[in-house]
Amino acid sequence: MAEKSDITRLLDRMRDGDAAASEAIVPLLYEELRAIAARCLKSERRGHTLQPTALVHEAYLKLVDQKDADYRSRGHFMAIAAMVMRRILVSHAEKRAAAKRGGGAARVPLENDLGAGGERDIDLVALDEAMNKLAQRDPRKAKVVEQRFFAGIEMSLIAENLGVSLSTAKRDWEFARTWLMREIQNVD
C-alpha cells in the first residue's frame, strides 16, 4: 500500500489536471472506494441495478471530472467520494420512484449507529432531503453524517478531515443523528 504522502501528492497532481495522476491513484484507493460503495449498497433494495464496482466507477468519473476539487488528503478524498456515492444512489432512487409515479422509493435500514431505537427502514429520498436541510442548518454536522454513516469513517479521522477536536466531532454526530431521526419521523 502506498504511503499517505504519495497519495496526497497524487491528489495534488490530479487537482492540477495531471491525467497520469488520476490514472495512478485508482489502483491505490480502489479497495477503499469499493468498501465505501459496498457499505452504501448494503442497505439498498435487493436487485439494485448498481453493484459496488459500477458505483465506484460512476463516482470516480464524477470525482476526476471536478475542476475545482481540492482534495487535501486521502481521508478528504474518501469523504467526498462517499458524498458523491450517496448522491448517485439518491438520484437512482428518485428516478425509480418517478418511474413508478411516486411509489417505491428506495428504503434503507437505519442501524443503531444512526437511530436510537433499533433498526427502522427509511426512505432514501427522505433521508437525502433531511441531510440537505441539515447541511443548510449546519454544514459541518452534515459532513460528519456523510463521513460516518455513508462512508464508515472513524470519528478520529472525521475530526481530522474537518479540522475539529474529536469531542467536537462526536458532539456533532450525536446532534446530527438525533436531528435527522426527528426530521425523518416528521416526514413519514
N, C-alpha and C positions, 0 to 999 in steps of 0.2 A: 504494500500500500504506500502511496506517495506521502511525503511529508506535507503537513498543513501549509507550510510556506510555499511549496511547489504549487499547490492548488491555488493559493492566494495569488501567486504570480501569474498563473494561467488565467485566473478570473480577471486580473488587471489587464492582461493582454487581450482577452476576449472583449472586455469593455472598450478597449481602444480599436476594436474592429479586426483583430487578428484571427482570420478564419482557421488557421492551423491550431490556434489555442482552443477554439471551440471544438475542433475535432479531437484534440488530445485530452480534453477534460472528460469527455463522455465515458471512456473506459474506467477512469479513476473514480467517478462518482456514480456509475451505473447501478451498482448493487444497493447503494443507499437510496437512490431515487426509486428503484424498484420496490424497496421495502416501504417507502412512503406511499407509493401507489397501491401496493397490496393492502396497507392499513386503511387507506381511503376506500378501497373497493370491498374490504371485508364486510362492511355493514350494508352494502348495496344489495338490491334485489337479486335473486338467482337469475341466471341467464342474461346478466347485464351485457350489453354489446361491447363494452370496453373491457379489455383484460389489462393486467398491470403493465405488460410490455407496451401495449398500444397507448395507455395513459402516459407512461414515461415519454414515449416518442412525441406524442402530441404536446405535452408540457415542454419538453426540451425545445421543440421548434418555436414555441412562443417565447421561451426564455432567451434563446440566442437571437431572436428577432427584435428584442427590445433595444432600441438605440440608446436610450437614456439610462439604462440599468447601471447601477454602481454596486456590484457585488463585492462587499468588503471582506468576506471570509467564507469558508466552507459552510459554516452554520447559517450565515445570512443567505447564501445561495439556496440552501436546503429549505429555509423558512419561506422564501419566495416561491420555490418550486411547489411546496405544499399548498400555498395560496393559489397558485396557478392551477394545480390539480383540482382543488376544491371548485374553482370557477368553471373548469371544464365539466366536472360532474354535475354541477348545478345547471349548466347550460343544457346538458343532455337530459336532465330530469325535466326541465322546462319544456324542451322540445317534445319529449314523450308525453307530458301532461297535455300540451297543446294539441298533439295528435289525437288524444283521446277526449278532446273537448273539455279540458279542465279536470279530468279524473285521472287517477292512477299515478300521481306524483310519487317519486321515489321516497321511501321512508328508510330511516336509519335508526338502529337502536342507540339510545344514549346510555352509554355504560356508566358505571359508578364514578368514573373519573370526571364526568360532566354533570350528571344528575345525582341528586341526593337520595332518591327513593328507588334504587334498583333499576333494572332495565325498563325502558319505555321506548316504543317506536315513535319516531318523529318525522315529519315531512321535511325532506332535504331542502326544499324551496323555502319553507317556513324558517328553517334554521339559517339559511342564507339571508333572508330578509331581516331576521333578528341580528345576525352578525353585521349587516350593513348599518342597522340602527346603532348598534354598539360602537361601530367604527366612527360614526358621526359624533356620538357622545364622548367616546374616549378611545382614540385610535390605538394607543398602546395596549389597552386591555384586549382589544380585538386581535392585535398581533400575538398576544400571549395565547389566546384561544387557538388561533390558526397554527401556531407552532406546537402547542401542547396536544390539542385534541386531534388535529388533522395530520400532523407530521410525527407526533410521538416524541418530540424533542424533550430532553431532560430540562428541568427547571433551571439548573445552573447555567446551561448553555443559552437558554432563553434570556436569562438575566444578562449574560454577556452580550448577546445579539442586540438587546435593547439598551444596553448601557445603564442598567439599573442594578441595585443590590438584589441578592437572592430573596431576601424577605419582602422587598417591594414586588418582585415578580410573583411570589406566592400569594401576596395580598391581592394583586391584580387578578390572578387566576381564580381565587375564591370569590371575589366580587363578580367577575365576568360570568362564571358558570351559574351562580345564583341568579344574576340578572337575566341571563339567556333563558334559563328554565322558566322564570316568571313571564318573560316576554312570549315565549313559545306557548305556554299554557293559556295565555290570553288570546292567542290566535286560534287554538283548537276549539 
